[in-house]
Amino acid sequence: MNKLLALFLSLCLLACNSGEKETPIQETEQTINHPKNIILMVGDGMGLSEVSASLFYKDAASNFERFPVVGLIKTSSSDNLITDSAAGATAFASGVKSYNGAIGVDSDSTEVKTIVEHVSERNIATGVIATSSITHATPASFYAHSTSRSEEEKIAAYLPNSGIDFFAGGGLQFFNKRTDGVDLLSEFTKNGFTVDTTSVKTIADDKQGFLLAQKGMPTMETRGDFLPKATQLALDQLSKNEGGFFLMIEGSQIDWGGHDMDADYLIAELLDFDSTIGTVLDFADSNGETLVIVTADHETGGFTLSSERGNYNEISPTFSTDSHSATMVPVFAKGPGSESFGGIYENTGIYHKMMELFNK
């Protein structure tokens, strides 16, 4: 009897199972967990209020809103609670805390290898773009080594023989009107560069350079679309490299507007940087192998979007200082590996996270 009951139950179970629809095996997209290319964008002096200005002073939607990952970094240097651009950029470029004014050296003035020097050895193309001189603190920290950011002629001498494949900015006088009489423009030619001193335009050569002002680039009033145009040209050129690329882009004069306590100046530069972020994100979205990181070395000006005399419907941009502040600054990330950039961490973490992704 028990055997008959067991057989009956087995037949019932088989009948029930045969009536169920077979669950299809779902195909999952292969996710890229590490990037081929990394683009680091630095809004010099750009704190959260500066970023917020893009929401209120831009006619179109802010490109900052396109980032799915947001974090915060602590910006103090090794010798000061409030960093300068040199120590801040050295943290990004080499992963060490150093003193204010340091370019590619650690706190005891020992040279530290930059991300450009690391990755260029592995057939990864590199570039730097700035609206300051290309020898200024932030871009310089990615290819040069100096105990002082003020030694711009010394810094310039590193560039022709560095691993940089593309550069654009000002600073021409530090290459062709030097106190030592050396013509560094001819050094570029010896190393396969074509350098243009008139305008940003497509050049057939693999290595391209643009030095378009004696010192820093002009303000937005006369500079026009230099930053997004130079960025697009760099993307077109560097993306030809099969080994991938690293590109640093600085919106340098956001900081200068903060130092001048000039809201119109700051906001114009911030919106130019926002536009350039759009250029970069459009490239990254179509490319699919590119990580975009946007951050700042520090905040400048203690910039605030205050109410106008208590009117909560009208904004009055205000400043609390003509110098830097100690506030944390935001980090925005999108693309393969972007999940690594959320949270709160030291500014040196930017370097270590990028290198970890390049090493995967």
N, C-alpha and C positions, 0 to 999 in steps of 0.2 A: 504493500500500500504506500509506504514512504517513497519507494522508488518511482511509482506512478505519479505521485504528487510532485516530486522533484523534476521529473520529465515535463510535466504540465507547466510548471513555473518557468522552466528554461525556455519552452516554446513561446510562452507569453512574452517573456523578456526580449526574445529575438524578434518577435513580431513588432513590438513597440519600437525597438531600435531601428528596424528597417524602414519605419515610417518617418524617421527624422531626416531632415535635410542635412547633407554633408556640409560642414562649415568650410568655406573656401580659405585657403592659405593666403593671408594678406601679405602683399609685397610692401616692404618698407623701403623708403628712399635711403640711399647710402649717404650718411652725413659726413661731411668733412670736418674733422675735429682739430685740424691745424691748418694754418693758412700758407699759401705759397708766397703771398705778398703781404707786407705790413706797411700801413701808412699812419704815421704819427703826426697829428696836427696840434700845434701848440698856440693857443691864444695868449700871448704874453700879457700878464696883468689881468686875466679874465676870470673873475669870480662869478658867483651865482647871480648876483644882480646884473652884471654885464651880460650874461647869457639871457637873463630874463628880459633884457631890453629888446632882444630880437622878437619877442612875443608882442611887444607893444609898439614898436617903431618900424616894423617891417610890414609892407603892404600884403605880401603873400605869407603862407605858413612858414614858420621857422624850421630850418633843417635840423635843428637840435631835437625836434620832436620825432625824428625818424629813427632814433637810437633805442633799442630794446633793453640795453644794459647801462646802468648808471652807478657810479661809485664816487668815493671821496678820497683825496689824498692829503696827507699831512706834509707841510712844505718846509719846515725848519731846516736850516743848514747845520753844519757841524759846529759852527762857532756863534751862530745867532738864532734866536727864536724866529726872526723874520729873515727870509732868504732874499738873495738877489737873483737875477736871471742866470748868472754864470754857474753858481752852485746848484740852482734848480735844474738847469739843462745838463750839467755834469751828472746829476742823479739819474736823469732819463737816459743819457747816452752811455754811462759806464756803470751805473748801479751802486755808486758809493756816495756817502754823505761827505761833502767837502766844505771848505770855508768860502765865504762870500768873495767873489772875484776869481775863483779857481776855474780854469778851463782845462778839462781833461786830466786833472791831477787830483790825488786824494788829499786828506787833511794834513799830511806831512810833505806835501808837494811832489810826491812820487807820481810819475805818469801812470795812468790807468787806461787800459785798452778800451776803445769805444765800440759800440755795436757796429758802426760802419767798418772798422778795422777787422772785426770778427767775421762779419758775413761776406765781405768782399773777397776774403780768402776762399770762400766756398762758391764762387761764381754767382753770387747774388748781387745784382746791380743796385747802386745806391744814388740818392740825390738829396739835396737840401735847397729849400726855397725860403726867402724871407723878404719882408717889406722894409727891413733895416739894411745895413750893409751885410754882406755875406760873411764878414769877419766879426760881426757883432756877437755878443755873449752866447745867445742860444744856438745859432747855426755853427759857430766856431767850436762849441763843445762836442760836436759830432765828428770832427775830423782833425782837430788840433790839440796841442798840449802847451799850456802856458801857466805860469804862476800868477799872472795878472791878465784880466780881460782887456786892460788898456793897451796891451802890446799888440796892436792890430797889424803892424807890419810883420812881426814875428808870426802871428797867426796866419796871415795871408800866405806866407812862404810854405806852409804845410799843404795848401789846397792843390797845387798842380801835381803833387806826388802822392796824394791821398788815394783812397779807394773810391772817391766820389766820381760818378759818371755823368751827373747832371747837376748844375747849380744855376740859380737865378736870384738876383738881388742887386743891391748897391755895393759901394766900396771900391770903385775903380781906382781911386787915388792910392790905395794901399798895394796896388799891383804895378802901376806904371808911373807913379810920381813919388817914389820912395826916397827916403833920406840917404839910403845906401847906393842909390843909382841903379839898382838891379831892375831889369825889365822882366817881371814875372809873366807877362803875356806871352813872351817867346817860350817860356818854360811850358806853358800850356800846349803850345803848338808841338813842341818836342814830344809831349806825352799823349798826342793824338786828339787833343781838344780843338774844337772850333769855338772861339769866344767872340760874341757879338756885343758891341758897346752902344748900339743904337736902338734896337727894338727886339721884342720877343717874336721869333718867327721860326718856322720849321727849318732844320738843318739836317743834311743827309748823313753827317758823320755820327758815329756811335756815341762819342763824348761831346757834350754840348755845355756851354757856359754863357751866361748873360750877366754883364756888369753894366747897369743902366743908369747909375748915378755916382757922383764922386764919393759921397758918404751914404747916408740912408736914402731910400726911395722917397719921392715926394708924397705928400698926403693925398687922400682920396680926391681932393679938389682938382688935381692935375694928373694923378697917377692912373686914373681910369681902371680898366679891367686887368691890370697887370697880374694880380695874384691868381684869379681863376684861369686866365689865359696861360700863364707860365705853368700852372698846375696841370692843365689839360695836356700841354706839350710834354711835360715830364711823364705823365701817365702813358701817353702814346709811345714815347721813346723807351722808357724803362720796361714796359710790359712786353716788349719784343724779346727780352732776355728769357731764355727757357728755364733758367735757374731761379727765377723770381726776382723780387726787388724789395728794397726798403727805402721809403721816402719820408723825410721830415719837412713839414710845411709850417712856417711860423707867420701868424698875424702879429707882426712886431709892434705896430703902432697903437694897438688897443692900450698898451702900457703907456705910451707917450701921451695919449689923451688923458689918462688917469693922472700922470705926473703934472700935466698942465691944468688939471681940474677943469677940463673943458668937455662938457657933456656932448656937445655936437660933434667934436673931433672923435671922442671915444665911440660914440654910437655909429658914426659913419664907418669907422674902421671895423667895428664889430659886425656890421651888416655885410661888409665886404668879405669878412672871414666866413660868415654864415653862407654867403653865396658860393664861396670856394668849397665849403663842406658839401653843398649840394652837388657840385661838380664831381667831388671825390665819391660820394655815396652813389651817384648814378653809375659811375665806372664800376664800383664794387658790386652793385646789385647785378649788373650785366655780366661781370667777370666770374663771380661765384667762388673765387679762391683768395679773396682779399679781406684782410682784417683792417678796419678803420678805428683808430683811437683818437679821441679829441680831449684835450685837457689844457691845463695852464701851469706855468711854473710857480705862480703866486697871484695874488690879487693886488691891484694898484688903486689907490685913491680912496679906499673905504667907501666905494660907490654904493649908493642906495637909491632906490626908486621910491621916494617919499611922496606923501600926498601934498598937494598944493594948498597950503594954508588950511589944512583940515578938510579939504574937499576930496572925498574918497573916490571921486570920479575923474580926478585930474592928477597926473603924475608930474612931480618935480624932481628931476635927477639932481642929487646932491653928493658932495664929497666930505669926508671927515679928515683927510690928509692929502698932502701932495706926494706921498711916498708909498711904499708897499705896506701891506697889512699881513697879519699872521693867520688869517682865516683859512680853513681848509678850502680846497678848490675841487670842482667836479671833474669826473672822468666819464666820458661817453664812449661806448664801444658797440660795434656791429660787425658781424661776419664770423668766419670760423675762429673759434677760440675766444670769442667775446665774453663768454660766461666767466672767464677768469678775472675780469676787471671790475666786478661788482664788489661791494663792501667798502671798508675803511682800512687804508694801509699807508705806509710811507711812500714818498715819491720815488724812492729807489725801486719800489715794486714794479713800476712801469717797465724798467729795463729788464728785470729778472723774468717777468711774465712774457715779454717779447722774446727774449732769448730762449726760454723754455719752449715756446711754440715753434721757433725756427729750428730748434734742435730735435723736434719730434720726427 
